[in-house]
Amino acid sequence: MLSELSEWGGRCDSVLAGLENQIARVKSRAHKRAQDDARREKTMDSIKDKVAKDFKGSGGGGGSGAGFGAGGERMAMGVGRGGGMGILGMNG
């Protein structure tokens, strides 16, 4: 009986070790996801700041040739005719 309990205890230890390994992998993946999310958020903030700065520096796309691009061409964010998102050029 003592040997059976010892074997049972060994199996329990093995199962616990497997669970601990799975928990470590889940925590590692969660940490990596959090890092990826933070990196993506930082990139998006940088893009938003650049767009805001470019828009502000362009005079806000006013009607007297102060828009984006040469000759007062204005740019607008929106949905393209093909249904995709993008930047659309509009002559101002």
C-alpha positions in Angstrom: 0.0 0.0 0.0 2.8 2.4 0.8 4.3 1.9 -2.7 1.0 2.6 -4.3 0.7 5.8 -2.4 4.2 6.7 -3.4 3.4 6.1 -7.1 0.2 8.1 -6.7 2.2 11.0 -5.1 4.7 10.8 -8.0 1.9 11.1 -10.6 0.4 14.1 -8.7 3.8 15.8 -8.7 4.1 15.2 -12.4 0.6 16.6 -13.1 1.4 19.7 -10.9 4.7 20.2 -12.8 2.8 20.1 -16.1 0.2 22.6 -14.8 3.0 24.9 -13.6 4.6 24.8 -17.1 1.3 25.6 -18.7 0.7 28.5 -16.4 4.2 29.8 -17.1 3.5 29.6 -20.9 0.2 31.4 -20.5 1.8 34.2 -18.4 4.6 34.5 -21.0 2.2 34.8 -23.9 0.1 37.4 -21.9 3.3 39.4 -21.2 4.3 39.3 -24.9 0.7 40.3 -26.0 0.9 43.3 -23.5 4.2 44.4 -24.9 2.9 44.1 -28.5 -0.2 46.1 -27.5 1.9 48.8 -25.9 4.1 49.0 -29.0 1.1 49.2 -31.3 -0.5 51.9 -29.1 2.8 53.9 -29.1 3.0 53.6 -32.9 -0.7 54.8 -33.3 -0.1 57.7 -30.9 3.0 58.7 -33.0 1.0 58.5 -36.2 -1.9 60.5 -34.7 0.5 63.2 -33.5 2.2 63.4 -36.9 -1.1 63.7 -38.7 -2.3 66.4 -36.3 1.0 68.3 -36.6 0.9 68.0 -40.4 -2.8 69.1 -40.5 -2.1 72.1 -38.1 1.0 73.0 -40.2 -1.0 73.0 -43.4 -3.4 75.7 -42.1 -6.1 73.1 -41.7 -6.7 72.7 -45.4 -8.2 76.2 -45.9 -9.7 77.2 -49.2 -7.0 79.6 -50.3 -4.4 77.2 -51.4 -3.3 76.4 -47.8 -4.2 72.7 -48.0 -2.0 69.6 -48.3 0.2 69.2 -51.3 1.1 71.5 -54.1 -1.5 73.8 -55.6 -3.7 73.7 -52.6 -4.7 70.1 -53.0 -6.5 68.8 -49.9 -6.4 65.3 -48.6 -9.2 63.6 -46.7 -9.3 60.3 -44.8 -12.3 58.2 -45.8 -13.6 55.2 -47.5 -12.5 54.7 -51.1 -14.9 54.0 -53.9 -13.7 50.3 -53.9 -14.9 50.1 -50.3 -11.4 50.2 -48.8 -10.1 52.7 -46.2 -7.5 55.2 -47.4 -6.5 58.7 -48.1 -8.4 60.4 -50.9 -7.0 63.3 -52.8 -9.5 66.1 -53.4 -8.7 69.2 -55.4 -9.5 72.3 -53.4 
